[in-house]
Amino acid sequence: MKYNKIITAVALTLAGVTCSCTDEWDEHYEAKTLGSGSLWQAISDDSQLTNFKSVLEATDYDAALGSSQIFTVFAPTNDHFTEADRDAVIQRYNEQLARGLKGSKNAAIKEFVQNHVALYNYSVSSATPDTTVVMMNGKRVAFGKSSFANHDYVRSNVTTGNGILFTVNGQSAYDPNILEYFDKDPELDSVRNFIYKYSIEKFLPEQSVAGEIQDGKIHYLDSVTVTQNEILTDWLNALLNSEDSSYVCLAPTNEVWDKLLMQNKPYFVYDKEVAERDSFEFIFPRIKILEGTVFSVTENPLLRTTTALDSIISTNAIPYDLREYYYGSFDKRYYIYDRPFEPGGIFHGTTDVACSNGTIKKSYDWKISPRHDLVKEIVMEAESSRTIDSLNVRSTTNPYGDTQPAEYTSVSSDNKFYRQVSGHGYLTLMTTGSGNVTKALFDIRNVLSNVPYDVYVVMAPAEAGDTLAPASQRLPTKFECSLQCHDLDGNAYYMDKNGINKKYPVFPGNDKTKTPNQPASAVKVRNLSNKDGVSVDSVFVGTYTFPTSSYSVSEAQVKMLISGMVTNSNVTQGTHTKTLRIDCIVFKPHDE
């Protein structure tokens, strides 16, 4: 539910002047009211509020409402809050108290007491048809000139020395937000257990009920906390516990969750030397179930009025103007779903659950394919410092190096290849003298385990960087590739067409400027070539499946060694150029 107007509160001062409510809490603590006595005394004196009074006593809210702080209380009468209701709330309070749940962590306080008590003074004179009151639990409840939570007043605007009392012919129903609802539905236990594992409670002194100062410290009669959760903030980009937001959340039932978890686990198998191995293997198969399943109504405004949507954008989607930067192409649409309500769409067949800040769509038949948003295409820009591991550069410690330092070549926006070259730039490697070997080692990051990838090296033409490039540079080139990866024990080996080849371990070079030992022919992909040297060309290397995952690992575990293979004779004959112009390396999930 999205509210159009936040409550305008009115504090009655001794002079009878009204002022609007702001977020400066301390100003309200100093407010005074026109009445005498306390709210607790007024409630105790009302014979129609004995059941409500008993709950306040049992939960220690009698002290809070008898203090000097300012409140507005909406008390349900005995006709609408019976002895059975009273006993149920008190029993719930005591059960949770025995588990160590105090203050707003106790459901009886949060969902009943605080759902009928608000900080500061609220007068019906300020109410409009759209007005809401922010209760102590953070919920916004409808507040009108004649009703509260759509229940009529029995008495209104009863002023006391520390606030205003309303008696109401009904209870304010507690409407859980999306995060809270996960804790109430046994079919969503799996979602709840995972997200709640990362919840912490932050104490809010400005919203808590302060008592006496003892030994220089404030002793709080009631402590108000707010839930902070790194899954929501760092991974889903969605505050599912915020009452000021509005979301649609696709949630898998426990049976669906278990199937998705078994599907995802093989993608996140780490070698035993990875420091965060246990944490990674736990969190990533689970977080990847939830990524892309939350949709902001603000970002998808048509969700308010229709189900005839062409597409829907999740909170994990990258905005269009940034997709090229993140994914190497504007065309990649991860976490964006077409025709969500139609057969085959992600919302088709789901069950709606209304919450205070939106809707949960419970799914019993998951429609999101892992190939849509989990098993992504990996594009490593060859010119990026995150991609370049080392180059075979001539130096005092490597006198046999045959290449010059790498040169970054930019493609200007008026060049015909501007949109074709990924990242609008490429890496240029040239040999020196009569040498014919050019070597470069590249890091490939975030590779998933047990996923077959079609591997490509994308070559750029000379014209992309120089429209006046001579004919000798507008030629194809030849090169060979070999791939390295880690096994489950954390050792690095070369790979052949059948996977990891333990006959050929990877031994580092003597220094950072020298590439690892040249692999044997058995693990090389030889004589690769771009087709003509005058177009952007994706050269297919092969299909590889990796036994270990490097997703989110700081040090790259998958590497590609590219070696130039053009001879002096090729150059003399005018058939090839030794210059390597490497645009990017692409790992594309294989279509089965």
VENHUPE-V661456 format. One record per residue. RES is the residue in one small letter. PHI is phi in whole degrees, 0 to 359 (NA if undefined). OMEGA is omega in whole degrees, 0 to 359 (999 if undefined). D_LAST is the distance of its C-alpha to the last C-alpha in Angstrom with 1 decimal. Layout:
RES;PHI;OMEGA;D_LAST
RES;PHI;OMEGA;D_LAST
This chain:
m;NA;180;42.8
k;250;181;43.8
y;270;182;47.6
n;273;184;49.3
k;215;176;52.2
i;272;185;53.0
i;307;169;56.2
t;259;184;59.4
a;269;180;61.6
v;237;177;65.3
a;263;180;67.4
l;275;180;71.0
t;267;179;73.3
l;300;180;76.9
a;276;179;78.1
g;82;181;76.1
v;266;178;73.8
t;262;175;70.1
c;221;184;67.3
s;283;181;63.6
c;284;174;61.0
t;234;177;59.1
d;273;178;56.7
e;277;189;59.7
w;300;186;60.1
d;299;179;63.3
e;300;184;65.2
h;283;178;64.8
y;296;181;65.9
e;269;183;69.3
a;292;177;69.6
k;238;178;72.6
t;240;187;73.2
l;275;186;76.3
g;276;177;76.6
s;232;183;78.1
g;73;182;76.9
s;245;175;73.3
l;300;181;70.3
w;298;178;70.5
q;295;180;74.2
a;297;178;73.4
i;293;181;70.7
s;295;183;73.1
d;277;184;75.9
d;263;183;73.8
s;293;179;74.2
q;272;184;71.1
l;240;185;68.8
t;295;179;69.7
n;291;178;66.3
f;297;179;64.6
k;300;181;67.3
s;297;178;66.6
v;293;179;62.9
l;297;178;63.9
e;294;183;66.4
a;295;182;63.9
t;261;179;61.3
d;67;177;64.0
y;273;175;63.6
d;296;179;67.4
a;293;180;68.0
a;298;184;65.5
l;282;174;67.0
g;257;182;70.5
s;273;182;69.7
s;272;180;70.5
q;286;189;67.0
i;261;179;66.3
f;222;162;64.2
t;239;183;63.8
v;244;176;63.5
f;246;189;62.4
a;261;176;63.8
p;286;181;63.0
t;284;182;66.2
n;300;180;66.8
d;296;184;66.4
h;241;172;62.7
f;221;192;62.1
t;278;177;63.6
e;298;178;64.7
a;295;176;61.6
d;299;180;59.4
r;303;183;61.5
d;296;180;61.2
a;294;180;57.4
v;294;181;57.0
i;295;178;59.4
q;298;179;57.7
r;297;179;54.3
y;299;183;55.9
n;294;178;57.6
e;297;181;54.5
q;284;177;52.5
l;297;178;55.5
a;295;177;55.6
r;268;178;52.0
g;87;182;53.2
l;267;183;51.9
k;242;176;54.6
g;54;184;55.2
s;287;173;52.3
k;284;179;49.9
n;276;186;51.8
a;299;180;50.3
a;296;178;53.7
i;286;185;54.9
k;294;188;51.8
e;267;177;51.2
f;241;185;54.8
v;301;183;57.5
q;290;176;55.7
n;278;178;54.5
h;237;182;58.2
v;230;177;59.4
a;236;173;59.0
l;288;175;60.4
y;81;183;63.1
n;268;174;65.2
y;230;182;63.8
s;244;179;66.3
v;297;180;65.8
s;295;181;67.5
s;266;188;64.4
a;283;173;62.0
t;231;180;60.3
p;301;182;57.9
d;257;186;54.9
t;287;172;56.4
t;231;175;54.7
v;253;175;56.0
v;274;182;54.0
m;281;182;54.7
m;297;178;55.0
n;273;179;51.5
g;90;180;50.1
k;287;175;49.5
r;258;184;50.9
v;239;181;53.0
a;301;184;54.7
f;225;182;58.3
g;244;180;60.7
k;290;182;64.5
s;232;184;64.8
s;207;175;61.7
f;228;182;59.3
a;54;180;55.8
n;66;173;57.0
h;246;184;59.9
d;290;175;63.5
y;283;168;65.9
v;271;171;68.8
r;224;181;70.4
s;224;175;69.1
n;54;174;70.0
v;277;185;72.1
t;273;177;72.8
t;229;181;73.5
g;290;179;74.2
n;228;173;70.6
g;147;185;68.7
i;235;180;68.4
l;246;170;68.0
f;243;170;66.5
t;253;194;66.8
v;230;181;64.1
n;269;177;63.8
g;177;178;60.3
q;268;174;57.7
s;277;182;55.1
a;293;179;51.8
y;277;182;49.4
d;253;185;46.2
p;292;171;43.5
n;279;186;41.1
i;299;181;37.4
l;296;179;37.6
e;293;182;40.6
y;295;178;39.0
f;304;182;36.2
d;277;185;39.2
k;249;185;40.5
d;251;181;37.6
p;297;178;36.8
e;284;181;33.4
l;245;181;32.5
d;305;185;33.8
s;293;176;30.6
v;297;182;30.4
r;301;185;34.2
n;298;180;34.3
f;289;183;31.8
i;293;184;33.3
y;294;178;36.9
k;302;185;36.4
y;253;180;36.6
s;272;171;39.5
i;230;181;42.9
e;256;178;46.1
k;256;181;48.2
f;288;180;51.9
l;246;183;53.3
p;297;183;57.1
e;290;179;57.8
q;252;181;56.6
s;275;182;58.0
v;265;184;61.4
a;278;175;63.8
g;253;183;66.7
e;284;174;69.6
i;268;180;69.6
q;234;181;70.4
d;56;177;70.9
g;79;180;69.6
k;238;177;66.3
i;282;174;65.2
h;258;187;64.5
y;271;176;62.1
l;286;175;62.9
d;210;182;59.3
s;254;178;56.3
v;261;180;53.6
t;236;174;50.2
v;234;181;47.0
t;277;173;43.5
q;245;187;41.5
n;214;184;37.9
e;289;176;35.6
i;295;181;32.4
l;289;186;33.8
t;279;188;35.2
d;268;186;32.9
w;244;183;29.5
l;260;182;29.6
n;54;184;32.4
a;211;178;34.0
l;271;185;37.4
l;290;176;36.8
n;255;180;40.3
s;274;178;42.0
e;280;181;44.3
d;263;180;44.4
s;243;178;40.8
s;219;185;38.8
y;228;162;35.2
v;244;185;32.6
c;237;175;30.6
l;276;186;27.6
a;234;178;28.0
p;282;173;26.0
t;290;185;28.2
n;303;181;28.5
e;295;179;26.3
v;294;179;23.4
w;304;182;24.2
d;298;179;23.9
k;293;180;20.5
l;293;180;19.3
l;295;178;21.2
m;295;177;19.5
q;293;187;16.0
n;276;187;17.3
k;304;180;19.4
p;298;181;17.0
y;283;186;16.3
f;232;176;20.1
v;258;185;21.4
y;254;176;24.2
d;287;189;26.4
k;290;180;29.9
e;272;179;31.7
v;289;187;30.3
a;300;184;33.4
e;260;188;31.7
r;308;184;29.2
d;299;180;30.4
s;295;181;30.6
f;298;183;27.2
e;290;175;25.5
f;274;192;27.4
i;283;189;27.3
f;291;177;23.9
p;299;182;21.8
r;272;182;24.4
i;295;180;25.1
k;286;171;21.5
i;290;189;21.9
l;268;181;24.8
e;300;178;24.0
g;84;184;23.8
t;251;180;25.5
v;245;185;29.0
f;228;179;30.4
s;284;178;33.8
v;291;177;35.9
t;297;180;37.7
e;280;179;34.6
n;233;189;33.5
p;299;180;37.0
l;293;176;35.9
l;300;181;34.9
r;288;193;38.6
t;236;188;39.2
t;208;172;36.2
t;251;179;32.8
a;274;183;32.1
l;254;175;30.0
d;289;180;27.6
s;201;180;26.1
i;219;187;27.1
i;250;181;27.2
s;277;180;27.1
t;290;177;29.4
n;266;181;26.6
a;288;176;25.7
i;273;178;27.0
p;305;186;29.5
y;307;186;28.6
d;290;179;31.2
l;250;185;29.8
r;296;180;26.0
e;297;180;26.4
y;294;184;28.3
y;281;189;25.8
y;246;182;22.5
g;85;181;23.6
s;201;174;23.1
f;288;187;24.7
d;280;182;21.6
k;283;189;19.7
r;237;180;20.6
y;292;178;19.7
y;67;174;21.6
i;237;189;22.6
y;236;182;21.7
d;273;175;22.4
r;41;189;24.7
p;295;184;24.9
f;266;182;27.4
e;279;178;25.8
p;309;184;23.8
g;91;179;20.3
g;283;188;22.0
i;293;181;22.4
f;264;184;26.1
h;292;178;25.9
g;83;180;27.6
t;277;178;28.7
t;251;183;32.3
d;275;173;34.6
v;233;181;37.0
a;282;178;39.6
c;232;185;40.5
s;293;181;43.2
n;236;176;40.8
g;142;186;38.2
t;224;169;35.9
i;263;174;33.4
k;251;181;30.7
k;286;183;29.9
s;249;176;26.4
y;256;183;25.9
d;213;188;22.4
w;291;184;20.3
k;253;182;18.5
i;271;179;17.2
s;278;177;13.6
p;299;180;13.2
r;286;180;11.0
h;278;188;14.2
d;221;180;16.8
l;258;181;16.1
v;273;186;13.1
k;268;170;14.7
e;288;180;14.8
i;257;178;17.6
v;239;178;20.2
m;253;180;23.2
e;290;185;26.1
a;298;183;27.7
e;277;184;31.2
s;283;177;31.0
s;294;177;33.2
r;284;182;30.4
t;261;182;28.2
i;287;177;30.9
d;271;179;31.6
s;199;180;34.1
l;234;179;35.3
n;278;187;37.2
v;257;177;40.4
r;295;179;43.8
s;206;180;46.1
t;295;179;49.1
t;265;180;46.9
n;222;187;44.4
p;292;181;46.7
y;260;177;44.1
g;297;185;41.7
d;240;182;40.8
t;242;171;39.4
q;277;175;41.2
p;304;181;40.2
a;298;179;37.1
e;238;176;37.9
y;275;179;36.3
t;248;180;36.2
s;266;177;36.1
v;258;183;35.1
s;289;186;37.8
s;294;179;37.1
d;266;178;38.8
n;281;183;36.7
k;294;180;34.3
f;263;186;31.4
y;305;182;32.1
r;279;182;29.2
q;270;180;26.8
v;273;182;27.5
s;298;180;25.9
g;73;178;28.7
h;59;178;31.2
g;193;180;31.9
y;209;181;30.9
l;263;177;32.1
t;251;178;34.5
l;237;182;35.3
m;232;176;38.1
t;280;176;39.8
t;249;177;43.5
g;57;183;46.1
s;264;181;44.9
g;298;181;42.0
n;232;180;38.7
v;241;176;36.4
t;236;184;34.9
k;237;175;32.9
a;214;179;31.2
l;250;184;29.4
f;242;176;27.2
d;268;176;26.1
i;247;188;22.6
r;253;173;23.0
n;62;176;21.2
v;282;178;18.2
l;270;177;16.5
s;280;174;16.3
n;61;174;13.5
v;245;176;10.9
p;287;179;9.1
y;247;167;10.7
d;275;187;11.0
v;258;180;14.8
y;229;166;17.3
v;249;183;21.1
v;263;182;22.5
m;255;178;26.0
a;258;177;28.8
p;277;180;31.5
a;301;182;35.2
e;297;180;36.1
a;296;179;34.2
g;255;182;36.8
d;210;182;39.7
t;294;179;40.2
l;255;180;43.0
a;304;181;41.1
p;292;182;42.7
a;300;181;41.2
s;294;178;40.8
q;261;179;38.3
r;271;184;36.4
l;229;175;34.7
p;289;176;31.3
t;231;178;31.0
k;234;180;29.5
f;202;174;28.1
e;230;183;26.3
c;232;168;24.1
s;216;183;23.8
l;246;178;22.1
q;239;173;23.8
c;202;179;22.9
h;262;171;24.7
d;267;185;24.6
l;293;179;25.5
d;271;178;29.2
g;91;177;29.0
n;271;181;29.5
a;263;179;27.9
y;224;170;26.4
y;279;181;24.7
m;244;169;21.2
d;242;186;20.2
k;296;181;17.0
n;264;180;17.0
g;122;183;17.6
i;293;182;21.0
n;242;186;24.0
k;285;173;27.1
k;284;187;29.3
y;232;176;29.2
p;291;179;30.2
v;264;176;30.7
f;250;182;34.4
p;299;176;35.5
g;288;183;37.8
n;286;180;41.5
d;204;187;41.4
k;291;183;39.3
t;265;182;39.6
k;245;181;38.2
t;287;178;34.6
p;299;182;33.6
n;306;180;34.4
q;294;182;32.8
p;289;178;29.9
a;290;183;30.2
s;301;183;28.6
a;297;183;26.2
v;246;178;24.2
k;267;167;24.7
v;256;192;22.5
r;262;171;25.5
n;57;171;26.7
l;281;182;24.3
s;206;169;25.9
n;283;196;25.7
k;287;186;26.3
d;212;180;29.8
g;80;180;31.1
v;237;179;31.9
s;215;174;28.7
v;286;189;26.1
d;227;175;23.4
s;269;183;20.0
v;266;183;20.0
f;285;180;16.8
v;264;181;17.6
g;157;178;14.6
t;253;186;11.6
y;230;174;13.3
t;238;187;13.1
f;256;184;16.4
p;285;182;18.5
t;234;179;20.5
s;265;173;20.3
s;241;180;22.7
y;297;177;22.3
s;71;176;25.9
v;279;186;27.4
s;294;179;30.2
e;265;181;29.9
a;297;179;26.8
q;251;175;25.3
v;254;181;22.7
k;227;176;24.5
m;237;176;24.0
l;257;179;26.9
i;248;181;27.4
s;235;176;30.2
g;292;185;31.8
m;234;180;32.4
v;279;181;34.8
t;268;175;38.1
n;299;179;41.6
s;296;178;41.6
n;300;180;38.6
v;293;180;40.4
t;299;181;43.7
q;283;177;42.1
g;75;181;40.6
t;261;185;37.0
h;214;171;35.4
t;245;177;36.2
k;284;184;36.1
t;290;175;35.4
l;261;176;32.0
r;245;188;31.1
i;261;180;28.0
d;283;182;26.7
c;197;174;23.9
i;243;187;21.1
v;240;170;17.7
f;250;183;14.9
k;254;177;12.0
p;307;184;9.0
h;290;177;6.1
d;280;182;3.8
e;267;999;0.0
